[in-house]
């Protein structure tokens, strides 16, 4: 039996017996990434819809900026947040550095532009179709945003899933602001990087298998939900 086969067997054994360290890492990863994705959706969806239905000076600049931030390097986002949260930083008094909340903030920074961009484009097309009706009914901006959220449910779900995918796969930013502390801020991706560098492949492979399984599960659930939403 070669080294790879042995590592895979050890990884499956870890998963099979629900190794406590593995469970802790997976649970933290899910908690942080789901929280970040929901916050990004809460911020990015209304902003994307607002940009789609509003006309004001500087609007195009904000749209370009949101799309440009899609390529924001995670390590740069992590470094900026580190400087803000460090003891000498603007928000150093909060004591958030090397904590799960700091990791959530980092993921929100990276996921929000994705939500804005994925919501803005389809809602722009919807607004072109329903704008006259909204104006005839005298809908306020707030009610118009609520209407677009109702009509664009598929786009919102797609944006959330994209944000979750970006968040749960993140390494650089959360490694900088989270510190990869065992039992506290160690996630699946940071643990995989650490264990691989140490040559401890069993845990790394186990986490990798769990990460892939979660991705497949999320994609399957998304496909089913999109199908049901599309039928309504």
LOTORZA-152843 format. One record per residue (C-alpha): residue number from 1; residue in one letter; x, y, z. Coordinates in Angstrom, 1 decimal. Layout:
LOTORZA-152843
NUM, A, X, Y, Z
...
This chain:
LOTORZA-152843
1, X, 0.0, 0.0, 0.0
2, X, 1.6, 3.3, -1.1
3, X, 1.6, 6.6, 0.9
4, X, -1.3, 8.1, -0.9
5, X, -3.5, 5.1, -0.3
6, X, -2.5, 5.0, 3.3
7, X, -3.3, 8.7, 3.7
8, X, -6.7, 8.3, 2.1
9, X, -7.5, 5.3, 4.3
10, X, -6.5, 7.4, 7.4
11, X, -8.6, 10.3, 6.2
12, X, -11.6, 8.1, 5.8
13, X, -11.0, 6.7, 9.2
14, X, -11.0, 10.2, 10.7
15, X, -14.3, 11.0, 9.0
16, X, -15.8, 7.7, 10.0
17, X, -15.1, 8.0, 13.7
18, X, -16.0, 11.7, 13.6
19, X, -12.6, 12.8, 14.9
20, X, -13.2, 15.7, 17.4
21, X, -10.7, 18.0, 15.9
22, X, -12.1, 17.5, 12.4
23, X, -15.7, 18.1, 13.6
24, X, -14.6, 21.3, 15.4
25, X, -12.9, 22.6, 12.3
26, X, -15.8, 21.8, 10.0
27, X, -18.3, 23.3, 12.3
28, X, -16.3, 26.6, 12.6
29, X, -15.9, 26.7, 8.8
30, X, -19.6, 26.4, 8.3
31, X, -20.5, 28.8, 11.0
32, X, -18.1, 31.5, 9.8
33, X, -18.9, 31.1, 6.1
34, X, -22.7, 30.9, 6.4
35, X, -22.6, 34.0, 8.7
36, X, -20.4, 35.9, 6.2
37, X, -22.6, 34.8, 3.2
38, X, -25.8, 35.9, 4.9
39, X, -24.3, 39.3, 5.9
40, X, -22.9, 39.8, 2.4
41, X, -26.4, 39.0, 1.0
42, X, -28.1, 41.4, 3.4
43, X, -25.6, 44.2, 2.4
44, X, -25.0, 43.4, -1.3
45, X, -28.5, 42.5, -2.5
46, X, -30.2, 45.8, -1.6
47, X, -27.2, 47.7, -2.9
48, X, -27.2, 45.8, -6.2
49, X, -30.9, 46.4, -6.6
50, X, -30.5, 50.1, -5.7
51, X, -27.9, 50.5, -8.3
52, X, -30.2, 48.8, -10.8
53, X, -33.3, 51.0, -10.2
54, X, -31.7, 54.3, -9.4
55, X, -30.2, 57.0, -11.5
56, X, -27.7, 59.4, -9.9
57, X, -24.4, 61.0, -10.4
58, X, -21.6, 58.6, -9.6
59, X, -23.7, 55.5, -10.1
60, X, -21.6, 54.2, -12.9
61, X, -18.5, 54.6, -10.8
62, X, -20.0, 52.5, -8.0
63, X, -21.0, 49.8, -10.5
64, X, -17.5, 49.7, -12.0
65, X, -16.0, 49.6, -8.5
66, X, -18.2, 46.7, -7.4
67, X, -17.1, 44.7, -10.5
68, X, -13.5, 45.7, -10.0
69, X, -13.6, 44.4, -6.4
70, X, -14.4, 41.0, -7.7
71, X, -10.7, 40.6, -8.3
72, X, -9.6, 41.9, -4.9
73, X, -6.7, 39.7, -3.8
74, X, -7.7, 38.0, -0.5
75, X, -4.3, 38.6, 1.1
76, X, -4.7, 42.3, 0.4
77, X, -8.2, 42.4, 2.0
78, X, -6.7, 40.4, 5.0
79, X, -3.8, 42.8, 5.3
80, X, -6.0, 45.9, 5.2
81, X, -8.3, 44.4, 7.8
82, X, -5.4, 43.4, 10.0
83, X, -4.1, 46.9, 10.0
84, X, -7.6, 48.2, 11.0
85, X, -8.1, 45.6, 13.8
86, X, -4.5, 45.6, 15.2
87, X, -3.9, 47.3, 18.5
88, X, -2.6, 50.5, 16.8
89, X, -5.4, 50.4, 14.2
90, X, -8.6, 52.4, 14.0
91, X, -10.7, 49.5, 15.4
92, X, -8.0, 48.0, 17.7
93, X, -10.1, 48.8, 20.8
94, X, -12.6, 46.2, 19.8
95, X, -10.1, 43.3, 20.2
96, X, -11.4, 41.4, 17.2
97, X, -8.1, 40.4, 15.7
98, X, -7.5, 36.6, 15.7
99, X, -11.1, 35.9, 16.4
100, X, -14.0, 34.3, 14.4
101, X, -15.7, 37.7, 14.0
102, X, -12.6, 39.0, 12.3
103, X, -12.7, 36.1, 9.9
104, X, -16.4, 36.8, 9.2
105, X, -15.6, 40.4, 8.4
106, X, -12.8, 39.4, 6.0
107, X, -15.1, 37.0, 4.2
108, X, -17.9, 39.7, 4.0
109, X, -15.4, 42.0, 2.4
110, X, -14.7, 39.5, -0.3
111, X, -18.2, 38.1, -0.8
112, X, -20.2, 41.4, -0.9
113, X, -18.9, 42.5, -4.3
114, X, -19.9, 39.2, -5.7
115, X, -23.5, 39.6, -4.4
116, X, -23.7, 43.2, -5.7
117, X, -22.6, 42.2, -9.2
118, X, -24.7, 39.0, -9.5
119, X, -27.8, 40.9, -8.3
120, X, -27.3, 44.1, -10.3
121, X, -27.3, 42.7, -13.8
122, X, -30.5, 40.5, -13.7
123, X, -32.4, 43.1, -11.7
124, X, -31.5, 45.8, -14.3
125, X, -33.2, 43.6, -16.9
126, X, -36.2, 43.1, -14.6
127, X, -36.4, 46.8, -13.8
128, X, -36.5, 47.6, -17.6
129, X, -39.6, 45.5, -17.7
130, X, -41.4, 46.6, -14.5
131, X, -40.2, 50.2, -14.1
132, X, -43.3, 51.8, -15.8
133, X, -45.6, 49.6, -13.6
134, X, -43.8, 50.6, -10.5
135, X, -43.9, 54.3, -11.4
136, X, -47.6, 54.0, -12.2
137, X, -48.4, 52.5, -8.9
138, X, -46.3, 55.2, -7.2
139, X, -43.9, 52.8, -5.5
140, X, -41.2, 54.3, -3.3
141, X, -37.6, 53.2, -3.7
142, X, -37.9, 51.0, -0.7
143, X, -41.0, 49.2, -2.0
144, X, -39.4, 49.0, -5.5
145, X, -36.4, 47.2, -3.9
146, X, -38.8, 44.8, -2.1
147, X, -40.6, 44.1, -5.4
148, X, -37.3, 43.4, -7.2
149, X, -36.3, 41.1, -4.4
150, X, -39.5, 39.1, -4.8
151, X, -39.2, 38.9, -8.6
152, X, -35.5, 38.2, -8.5
153, X, -35.5, 35.3, -6.0
154, X, -33.4, 33.1, -8.3
155, X, -30.8, 35.8, -8.7
156, X, -30.6, 36.2, -4.9
157, X, -30.2, 32.5, -4.4
158, X, -27.5, 32.4, -7.0
159, X, -25.7, 35.3, -5.4
160, X, -25.9, 33.7, -1.9
161, X, -24.4, 30.4, -3.2
162, X, -21.6, 32.2, -5.0
163, X, -20.8, 34.2, -1.9
164, X, -20.8, 31.0, 0.2
165, X, -18.5, 29.3, -2.3
166, X, -16.1, 32.2, -2.1
167, X, -16.2, 32.4, 1.7
168, X, -15.8, 28.7, 2.5
169, X, -12.9, 28.3, 0.0
170, X, -11.0, 31.4, 1.4
171, X, -7.6, 30.9, 2.9
172, X, -5.4, 34.0, 2.7
173, X, -7.5, 36.7, 4.3
174, X, -8.8, 34.5, 7.2
175, X, -5.3, 33.2, 7.8
176, X, -4.0, 36.7, 8.3
177, X, -6.8, 38.0, 10.6
178, X, -7.7, 34.7, 12.2
179, X, -4.3, 33.3, 13.0
180, X, -5.2, 29.7, 12.4
181, X, -5.5, 29.0, 16.1
182, X, -6.2, 25.4, 16.9
183, X, -9.7, 24.9, 18.3
184, X, -10.6, 28.5, 17.9
185, X, -10.0, 30.0, 14.4
186, X, -8.8, 27.0, 12.4
187, X, -11.0, 26.4, 9.4
188, X, -11.0, 23.6, 6.8
189, X, -8.9, 25.6, 4.3
190, X, -6.3, 26.9, 6.7
191, X, -6.0, 23.5, 8.3
192, X, -5.5, 21.8, 5.0
193, X, -2.7, 24.3, 4.2
194, X, -1.1, 23.8, 7.6
195, X, -1.3, 20.0, 7.7
196, X, 0.0, 19.7, 4.2
197, X, 3.0, 21.8, 5.0
198, X, 3.7, 19.6, 8.0
199, X, 3.3, 16.4, 5.9
200, X, 0.3, 15.3, 7.9
201, X, -1.8, 14.3, 5.0
202, X, -4.5, 12.2, 6.7
203, X, -6.2, 15.2, 8.3
204, X, -5.6, 17.4, 5.3
205, X, -7.2, 14.8, 3.0
206, X, -10.1, 14.2, 5.4
207, X, -10.9, 17.9, 5.5
208, X, -10.5, 18.1, 1.7
209, X, -13.0, 15.3, 1.3
210, X, -15.4, 17.0, 3.6
211, X, -15.0, 20.3, 1.8
212, X, -15.7, 18.7, -1.6
213, X, -18.7, 16.8, -0.1
214, X, -20.1, 20.1, 1.2
215, X, -19.6, 21.8, -2.1
216, X, -21.4, 19.0, -3.9
217, X, -24.2, 19.1, -1.4
218, X, -24.6, 22.8, -1.6
219, X, -24.7, 22.7, -5.4
220, X, -27.3, 19.9, -5.3
221, X, -29.5, 21.7, -2.9
222, X, -29.1, 24.9, -5.0
223, X, -30.1, 23.0, -8.1
224, X, -33.2, 21.7, -6.4
225, X, -34.1, 25.1, -5.0
226, X, -33.6, 26.9, -8.2
227, X, -35.8, 24.4, -10.0
228, X, -38.6, 24.9, -7.4
229, X, -38.3, 28.7, -7.5
230, X, -38.3, 28.7, -11.3
231, X, -41.5, 26.7, -11.3
232, X, -43.3, 29.3, -9.2
